[in-house]
């Protein structure tokens, strides 16, 4: 699976390509929003006002809205147990 993280006007967009299932990304977002994951600090989580998953298996996008940096999100992705 390939991942690319890009800064947007609203926050950060993560694109997952290749061997990626949309349900896995949805699961990752649910874990994050309910506090079941430890991939990012509480401080970073508080900066995110919205998480939206779009696309289909093989090409999934995750848009994060909030004052988060590309580096914070890349660090969180590196720790995620769902996608690694």
DAFENZI-V825863 format. One record per residue. N is the residue number from 1. RES is the residue in one small letter. PHI is phi in whole degrees, 0 to 359 (* if undefined). Layout:
n: <N:N>
res: <RES:RES>
phi: <PHI:PHI>
This chain:
n: <1:2:3:4:5:6:7:8:9:10:11:12:13:14:15:16:17:18:19:20:21:22:23:24:25:26:27:28:29:30:31:32:33:34:35:36:37:38:39:40:41:42:43:44:45:46:47:48:49:50:51:52:53:54:55:56:57:58:59:60:61:62:63:64:65:66:67:68:69:70:71:72:73:74:75:76:77:78:79:80:81:82:83:84>
res: <x:x:x:x:x:x:x:x:x:x:x:x:x:x:x:x:x:x:x:x:x:x:x:x:x:x:x:x:x:x:x:x:x:x:x:x:x:x:x:x:x:x:x:x:x:x:x:x:x:x:x:x:x:x:x:x:x:x:x:x:x:x:x:x:x:x:x:x:x:x:x:x:x:x:x:x:x:x:x:x:x:x:x:x>
phi: <*:257:232:226:243:227:286:236:297:268:165:220:245:246:251:249:232:93:281:228:255:304:298:291:290:300:298:299:296:297:300:294:287:260:81:275:244:235:282:225:293:299:300:294:302:293:284:269:265:204:231:228:259:219:96:224:312:97:205:244:242:236:258:253:256:149:270:247:264:303:295:299:288:298:295:294:298:295:266:294:277:287:252:252>
